[in-house]
Amino acid sequence: MIHIIGGGLAGSEAAWQAASEGVPVTLYEMRPGRPTAVHKSDRLAELVCSNSFRGDKLDNAVGLLKAEMRRLGSLVMRAAEASRVPAGAALAVDRARFAETVTRALGEHPLVTVVRQEVVAIPSSTERDPVIVATGPLTSDALSADIARLVGREHLSFYDAISPIVSAESIDQGRVFRASRWNRNVGPRPDATCEGTGRAIGCAIDDGQGDYLNCPLTRDEYARFYDALTHAESATVHDFDQEKFFEGCLPIEVMAHRGVDTLRFGPMKPVGLVEPRTGRPPYAVVQLRQDSLAGDHYSLVGFQTQLKWAEQARVLRLIPGLERAEFVRFGMVHRNTYVNGPHVLADTWQVRRLPSVFFAGQMSGVEGYVESAASGLMAG
């Protein structure tokens, strides 16, 4: 019997791999009895940040890793393919469909028992009955304290941010254009969920024009947006006087304060895009990525933010095409906690001082959806 604590990407993948090898698994997930600040449901493997698993081509590391995971029978990769939405050369998913697919697969597996309760201490473990800790960056305080006791070191942490999501119907079609950067789209994919819906933005995914909606900004529009962003009020978060952000997921206002052109060379870079109206690249651009199979939600790519919600609405509505944007979800910041893996974990993900306990996912120190799921695959 394997006990797995945490039903995120790593824990779900670990449970699937172990059960597929004929090993009984008890998977503990504290939601819905103990919610977190960012989860919205009780589903397993809920994606709380981006809906993208990043590049899907074999000429980059993350694409190759996904291909290897598919060959190893990854549940996460299978669910991602089943819930895929247009995203150019990237693998992006309908987050609700994705989590439902994982939850259903584990719930129906005869060797997997899902227990909905909070685990406040790491259970007793042996070589024959190991424990996998895959509680992710939002581990509860009680379990965090027990983990600290086990590893004998302080936890490390950083702050992570989430991008806003807007409704497709609130996007001004006359101000945006559809294109993938460098025309990199994966080609037509039938989507029966769009038939008869009448949503021109959300369902025009098979026209060969690209998978992103692009909001172009002129120099003057960018200057107004930049000024509003750098003077907007941020939300109050504990310990933000000593901010530690992950460089790969910086809030846009943090990037903006590094220089007036930082965003233009970051999430608002116009390279690889040509505005149909002018025949030239825009001065800056905001890309919107489909967030659901129905095409009714779009996320602002790379627009993680810790601004107060009212400020988000005010500032982001300065973006052409989003003047009347309706926000399905505002951006927010949360704390990510993890252990100092190189010091406390062996190469096999086992705790050095207690080899019957494994760590997987972001708690082990990896970063990213694919990497977290892959670590769960290895631990399971």
N, C-alpha and C positions, 0 to 999 in steps of 0.2 A: 504494500500500500504506500502510495506517495501522497503527502499532504502538501498542497500548493496554496499559498496565501496571496490573494490578489487576482482578480479576474480581468486584468487589462490585457494588452497585446501579448506580453511575455507569459503571464500566467495561463492565458487561454491556449497559447501555442504549446506551452510545456505540457498542459493537461492532455491536449490532443495527441501529441507525440507519444507520451507514456501510454495512454490508453490504446493507441494504435499498435503498440508492441505487446498488448495483453496485460498491462499492469493496471490494477484498480487505482483510481484517483479520487481524492476528496479535494474539491476546489472551493476555497472560502472567499466570499465577496461580501464586504460589509454593507454595500448599498442594497436596497434602499433604506434599511434601518438607520444607517449612519451615512448621510450624504456628504459630499464634498462641496467646496466653493464653486467648482467649475463643471462638474458632471450634471447632466440634465435628465438622466434616465437611470433605470436599474439594469440596463443591458450590459452584457459582458463586452469587453473590447471597445468601449465607447471612445471615439476620437474627440478630444476636447480642444485641440489646437487646429491645425490645418486639416483639410480633407485630402491632402496629397501625400502619396508615398514616393514622390520625387521621380527622377528620370527612369525610363523603362527600357532604354537602349543598352545593348551589351558593350558599348564602347566606354562606359563609365562604371565605377565601382559599385554604386548602389543598384544599377540595373543588373549587373552580373550577380550580385548577392541575391536579388529577387529571383533570378533564373535558377540559381542553385537551390533556393528554398522551395521553389515549385517542384524541382526534381526530388526533393526530400519529402514531398507530401504535405507542405505547409497549409494549415487551415487558414491562416491569415491571408496568404496569397490567393487561395481558392475563393475566399469571401470577397477579397478585393476585386477579383475578376468578375464575380457575379454582380457586383454593385458599381461597376466602373462608370464614370461619367467623362465627357469630353474634356481633355486637358492637354492638347498638343502631344508632345513627346513624353509627358509625365503620366504616371498612374494615379489618378484621383478617383475618389469614390463618393457615392451617396452615403453619408456617415450613418444615417438611420438604418438603411438597408444593410450596410456592412455589419453593424453591430447585431442586428437581428439575425443575420446569417450565422455568425459565430455563436450567438446565444442558443439558437435552435440546434446547431450541430452538436454542441457539447451537451445540451439538455437531453438530446435523443440518444447519446452514446451510452450503451449499457454498462460501461465500466467507469463512467464519470458521475460522481455525485456532487451537485452544486449545493453548498450550504450558505445560506444568506445570514451571516452573522459576523460581527467584528471580532477579530482575533487580537487580543491585547498583549499576548506573550507568545514567543515562538514555542510550538509544541515540542514535547520530547521526541527525539529522533534516534534512529539507529541506522546501520548500513543497509538493513533490509527494509526499513521504514523511514526513508529520508524526508526532509522538508525542503521545499523550494520557496524562498521569499521573493515575491514578485509584486510588491505592493505599490511600486511606482513612486513618483515624486510627491504625491499627496498622502503619504503614509500617516496614519493617525498618530497623535501625540503619545498615546500609551504604548503602541507597538514601537514607535521610534525610540522611546526610552529603553525598551527591552533589547532592541537591536544595538543600541549604543553600549549596553552592558555586555552583549555578546562579543562585539568586535573590539571593544576596549579603546575606541578612539572617537573623537568628535565627528559628527556628521559634517559633510560638506554641503553647500547649497548655493543656488543662484536663483535669480528671478526670471521667469519665463512669461511671455505675453501672447495674447490671443487676438486674432484679427476680427473685425466686425463682419457681419453678414447682412445683406440687404435683400429685399424682395425684388424679384425680376420685374414685376409690374410697375414698380416705382422708378425704374430706370428710364430716362428719356432716350428713346431709340434714335431720335434725330441728332443727338450729340455724341453718340458712341459709334464705333465701327468694330466689326468682328474680324479677328486675325490672330494667328499664332506667331510668335516671334520667329523670324527667318522662315515663315511658312511651314513650321514643323507641326503638322497635325497628323494624327495616326490614321486618318481616313474615315470614310463613312462607317457608322455603326447604327443599325436600326434601333429605334427606341419606341416600343409600342406604347409606353406610358404617355407619349406626347400626342397620340392620335386624337384629334377632335378637341384638343384643349384650347386652341386658338391663341396660345402664348407664343407670339412670334419670336421673342428674344429667347425664351427658355428652350424652344423646340427646334430652332433652325440650326441643328447640329450636324446635318448631313449635306451641307451645301458646299463643302470643300473650301470654305473661306477661312477656316481656323476655328479654334475652340475657345478663345478668350474674347470677352468684350473689353474694348479699350477706350478709356476716357482721355482724349488728348488735351493738353494744356499749352497755351501760348506762353511767351515769356512773362507777359503782364499777369496772366491768370496764375502762373506758378508763383510769382512774387507775392500776390495777394494771399494765396494758400500758405506759402511759407511764413509770411508775417503772422497770419492768424494762428498757425500751428505752434510757432515758437513763443507766442504770448498766451496760449491756452492754459487752463488750470488742470493740473494732474490730480488724480485721486490720491488719497492718503493711504499708504501701505506701510505696515510695520517694518522698521529697520531701513526705510528708504533713504535715511541719512547716510547709509553705507551701502548704496546700491551695488549689486553684483548681477549684471545681466549676461546671459549667454550671447556671445557676439553674433551667432548665427540667427538670432531671433530678437534683435533689438527693437524696442518701441520706436515708432517713426519720429516721435518728438525728441528722443535721445539722439537719434541719427541727425536730425535737423540741427540740433545745437552744436554739432561738430563742424558745420559749415553750410553755406547757402546752397552749394552744389552737391552735397553728400547724397541727398535723395535722388538727384538726377543721375547719379552713378550707382545707385542702389535700386530699391524697389520701383522707382519712377523713371528708370532709364529707358530711353526711346529706341535704342539700337535694335535693328532687325524688324522694325515696324515702319510702315508707310501709311500716312493718313490719306484715305481716298479723296478727300475734298481738296487737298493741296498737292498731292503727289509727292510729298516730302515727309521725312520723319518729323513727328511733333517735337516741340521743345522739351516736353516731359509727358509722361503717360502714367495713368493708373490702370492696372489690369484687374479685371473681374473674372473669377473662375467659377464655373457652375458647381454648386454645392449639393445638388440633389438630382436624382434621376428624372424627376418631373420637370426640372428646369425652372422651378419657382423661386429658388434662392441662389444668390451669388455672393462669394466672399471676396474681400479686397485683398489681393495677393501682396504679401509682405507688409501689410499695414497693421502689425501688432501695435497696441497702444495701451497706455495707462491713464489716458485723459478721463476726466469725469464724463459721465454719459451725456449730459447736456452739452458739454464742450465738443464731444465727438460729433454729435448731430450738427452743431453749428459749423464746425470746421470742415467736416467731410462733405457737407452740402455745398461747399464752395467748388467742389470738383465738377467740371462740366459733365452733365448727364446724371448727376446725383443731387441736383438742386431740390428735388422732392423725394429723396430717398427715404424709404421706410425701413427701419432697422429691425431685423429679426433677432439679432444678437449684437450687443455692443462688445467692443474689445475689453479685455481685462488682463490683469497680471496676477500670477500665483507663484508661490515659492516651490522650487524643486529641491528635494532632498535626496542625497545619495551617499553611499559609503565610499571610502578611499580604496577602490578596488585593488590597485597594485600592492597595497600594503596588507590588506586583510583577506584577499581572495587568491586562491591558486588558479592556474591556467584552466582548470576544469570547472570554474565558477564555484568551487567549494570553499567554505570558510576554513582558513588554515588551522585554526585552533579547534574546530569542530567539523570534520569533513562530511558528516551526515547532513549538514545544512548547506544548501546552495542559494545563491542569489542570482536573479535574472532581471532583465529589463533596466529601466532607467535608474532604479535603486542600486544597480551594480556599477553604474558609472558610464554606461553607453548613452548616446544621444540620438534620438530619431526613432520614428515608427518602425522602419525596417530593421534597424539595428536591435531595437528592443525585442521585436518578434523573433529575430534570428537567435538572440541570446536565450530566449525561452525555448526555442527549438533545440538548441544544444543542451540546455539543462535538462529538458524532458527526455 
